[in-house]
Amino acid sequence: MLDSLQVSLQSWLWPGLSAVLSVLATYAVYRLALGVFRHFSSSRTVLRLFLDAAARALGVVFCLLALVGALETAPDDLPFMQAVRQITTLLLVLAVTWASVRLTSAIGEVIVALNPVLEGQWKRARKVETQTRFLVRALNILIVIIGLGAALMTFESVQHMGASLLASAGVGGLILGFAARPVLSNLLAGMQIALTQPFRIDDVLHVQGEWCWVEEVTATYVVVRVWDLRRLVIPLQWFIENPFQNWSRNNSDLLGTVFLWVDYTMPVEPLREEFNRLLANSNLWDGKLATVQVTDSSDQAMQVRFLMSAADSTRNWDLRCAVREGLITFIQHNYPDQLPRLRARLVDSPDP
């Protein structure tokens, strides 16, 4: 037993040494070329972005290629040669898959970098970023599936099962499709959202009664940041099947309202003047719209609506709060008797 092991190790001495030297030489040349390229290139160029994203994976690929080439020149009658070659090929397939995923992800980063959010062009930039992230994630899933399939095909037993697998592909496909229906529906919904663009990254949405921003879009779900910093994770299929509000679909401008109930004896003109004064002194108002109207009435009071505009949802909310506070203070100081009151008529009942 020891003699046979010693013979096997001796037979592997030179092939193994040449394989190790080939890998080390390849790695050294790769690191040298990588350092030279990084030294003479800008950090924001397209090739540099691709290389930085996949540098480690490409190094593994080149080293495995050198190892495969060294093993091909080794004698076929070496002990365990077949198993070593198969393991090396499997690792090479996985490394190529890893590098492909990293390069595909870099495509998304490059496209986003080439389309920065410039003043007046935020809509186009968000559209490109959202579509790119959807398509890149879908492409990464496809690359992983192909890579795993190629890795499995390196085993002869799997190759021999190919005919029977193809024969049963119809039934297996139906079973797999039914089992993976939620995942597939979300993937298809993601493709539909990427093409139709009902929302984009950083869009302001009103979803399930929550005021939130689109923070992250994946292949199967969307992460939205609520105004109080909570996160909602919503499946993509939900956006296809349910209505939601997009407050920044075409632009971020919004109209805000403040409703006040006051007594019928309250004159409207002083409220209108105070409202215009509050807006003029506020840096939150965009100067586009300011309207005061009596919109409702009851048997006890009337409702006055104060309509104003702001550049975005955050300024709109702050402006509404400030105007509401200012108007209530104005009424308290100048017309305290005109606040809503409950009227009743006292009638003397006849003596029994």
N, C-alpha and C positions, 0 to 999 in steps of 0.2 A: 504493500500500500504506500509506504513512504517512498519506495523507489520510484513507483509510477508517478507520484506527486512531484518528486524531484525532477523526473524527466520532463513532465509537463511544464514546470516552471522554467527549466533550461530552454525548452523549445520556444517559450514565449519571451525569452530575454531580449533578443534583438528586435523582433516585431513590436513588442511592447515599448521598448526604449525609443524606437523610431516613431511610434505613434505619440508618445509623450513629448518628444522633441518637436514633432510637427505641430502639436497643439500649442506648446509654449511659444514657438516661433510665430505661429499665426496670431496668437494673442498679443505678442509684443509688437508685431507689425501693425496690427489693428489699433492698438492704443497709441502708437506713434503717429499713424495717419490721422486718428481722431484728434489728438492734441494739436497737430499742425493745422488741421482744418478749422478747429475752434479758435486757434490763435489768429488766423488771417480772415475770419469771417465775422460778420456782425451777428449779435445775439437775436435779432429780430428778422433775419432773412428766412425765406421759406425753407430752404434746404437745412438751415441750422435748426429750425423748429422741428422738422422731421427727424433729424439726427439726434437731437437731445431727447426726444420722446422715445426713440427706439434704440438708443445706443447700447444699453445693456443687453437687450434681446438680440441685436445684431451681432454683438460680440460672441454670445453663446452659439449662434447659428454658424458663424465662421469657424469657430473652434471645432464644432461637431462636423462640419464639412471636411476640415483637415483630418479629423479622426477617421471619418468614413473613407477618405482617400488613402490614408495610411493602412487601414485594415484591408482595403481591396488589393493592395500589393502584397499582403502577407500570404503565406501558403494556406491553401484550403484545408489541409489535413491537420492543422493545429487543434489541440483539444479545446472544446467549447467555442470554436471559432464561429459556428453558425449562431449560437446563442448571443455571443458578443456583438456580431453584426446586426442581429435583429434588435437588440436593445439599443444600439447606437442609432439605427434607423428610426426607431420609435421616438427616441429623444430628439432627433433632428426634426421629425414631423411636428412634435409638440413645440419645439423652439421656433420653427417657422410660423406656426399658428400664433404663438405669443408675439413674435415680431410683427406679424400682419395686423393683429389687434392694436398694437401700439402705434403702428403707422396709420391705421384707419382713424384712431382717436386723434392723432396729430392733424389729420385732414380737417376735423372739426375745429381744432384750435387755430389752424392756419386761416380758415375761412372767417372765423370770428375776428381774428387779429387784422385781417385785410378789410373788414367792414366795421370799423370802430363806431361807437355811438357819438356822432358829431351833432352839433347844435342844428336843429331843424331837420335832421335825418334819423332821429331815434326810431321812428316807425319801421323804416327799411332795415336798420341794423338789428332790431329785435326780431323781425320776420326771418331774416337770414339765419340768425342764431338759433331760433326755435326749430326751423326746418332742418338745419344742419345737425343739431343734436338728436333729433328723431331719426334721421336717416343713418347717422353714424352708429347709433346704438343698434338699429336693425341690422346694419351691415356687420357689426361685430358679432351679433348672435349668429348670423349666417356663417361667418368665418369660423367660429368656434364649433359649430355643428359639422362643417366640412372637415375641419382639422381632427375632431374626434373620430369621424368616420374613416379618414385616412389612417389615423393611428390604429384603429381596430383592424383595418385591412392589412396591416403588416403581419398579422398572425395567420398562419396557413389554415387553421381551423375555421376562422371567420370567412376566409376566401372560399373554402369548400362549401360553406353554408349559404353562399350567395344565391345559388339557384333556388333553394327552398325558401329563402327569404323573399326573393322576387315573386315566387308563386303565391306566398301568403301575404303579399304587400297590401292587397285590397282590404282584407279583413283586419290586418294589423293597423292599417291606416285609419280605418273607421274607429277601431277601439282607441287608438292613440288620440285621434281627433276629438272623440267624445270625452276622454279623460282630461285632455288639455284644453277643453273648450274655453274656460275663463282666461287662460293665458293667451290663447290664439285670438280671442275676441278683443282683448286689450291691445295686442300687437296690431291687429287690423284697425282698431280705433285710433291707435297712434299714427298709423300711416294716413288715415283720413284727416286727423287733426293737423298733421304736418302739411298736407296739401291744401286744406281749406282755411287754415289759420283762424279759428275762432278766438284764440288767445295766443299771446307770445310771452316770452320771458319778461318779467317785471311789469306785466299788465296788472291793473287793479281790477279785481273781481269781487262780486258779491255772491257768495256761495253758501247755501244752507244757512242763511241769516247772518253770515260772517263777512266782515270787510277785510279783504286780504290781498296779498300780492303773489304772483306766480314766482316762486323761488327756484324750483328745479323741475325739469321734465325728463322722465326716464322712458323706457320703452313700454312700461306697463302702468305707471302711475304718475301723478303730479303732486308735488309738495308745494303747498301754499302757506305763506307766512301771514298769520292773523295779526291784527293791529296791536294785540297785547303780547306779541312774540311767540304765541303758540303756533304749532305747525299742524296742518291738516294734510293727511296723505289720502288722496282720492284716486281710485282707479280711472284709467282713461275712458273706459266704457261708460262711466257715469256721465261724463261730459257729452257723450253722444246721445244718451237716453233722457237726460234731464235738462231743463232750461236753467240758465244762470245769467247773471248780469256782468257785462264787461264795461267798466267805466273808462277805459282808455283804448277802446277799439280803434277809432280814427284819430282822436286827439284826447288830451287829458283834461280839457275844460269841463267844468261841471257847474250846474245851477244848484244853489242851496236855498232852503226855505226855513223860515222861523214863523211859527204860529203862536199868536197870543189871543187869549180870550179877555175882553174888556167889557165894561158896562156900556149900555146904549148911550149914556150921557158923555162918553169919552169922545172928544173931537179927533178926527183922523189926521187932519193937517199937521198938528204938532208932532204926531208920531212920524209922519212922513219926513218932516224937517229934521227930526232927531236921527232918524234912520240914515238919511243922506249925510248928515254930519259924521256919524259913526263910520260910515264907509269911507268918506273922504279922509278921515284921520287914520285909517287902517292901511298898512302895507300888504295886507292879505287880499284886498279887493283888486281885481284886474281892471276895473273901470268900464266894463262892458254893459252890465245890466244892473238896474236897481229899481224895483217895482214894489209898490204898496197897494194892496187891494183887500177889500172886505169880502171874504170868500164864503162865509157861512154865518148863520145866526140861529139862535134858539129862543125859547121863551124867557131866558134870563140874561143872555149876553150875546155879543157878536164876536166873530172870529176875524182877525186881521192877519193876512199873510204878507210876509216880507221876503221878497225874492231877490237873490243876489247871485253874482257869478264869481268864480275863482279859477285860478290856473290849473289846479289839480285837486284831488280828493282830500289830501292832507290840509291844504290851505282852506278848502271849502269847509271842512269840519271845524277848524279853529275859528274861522270867520263867523260861522253860525253861532258858536258858543259865545264869542265876544259880543256879537250884536244882540243876542238874546239877553245876556247879562246887562248890557247897556240900556236896552229898552225897558227892562223891568226896573232898573234903578231910576230911570227917568220918570216912569209912572209913579213910583213910590214917593219921589221927592216933589213932583209937580202936580200930580193928579191922584192922590191917594184915595179919594172918594170914588174914582171911576174904575176901581178894580172890580172884578165880578162879585156880585152880591146876590143873596137869596131874598127875594121879595115875598112878603106875605101880607094879607089883609086881615086885620082883626075885626071880627063881627061880634057884636054883643048878642048873646043868645037870649031869647025872651024868657022871662021868668015862668017857671012851670005853674 
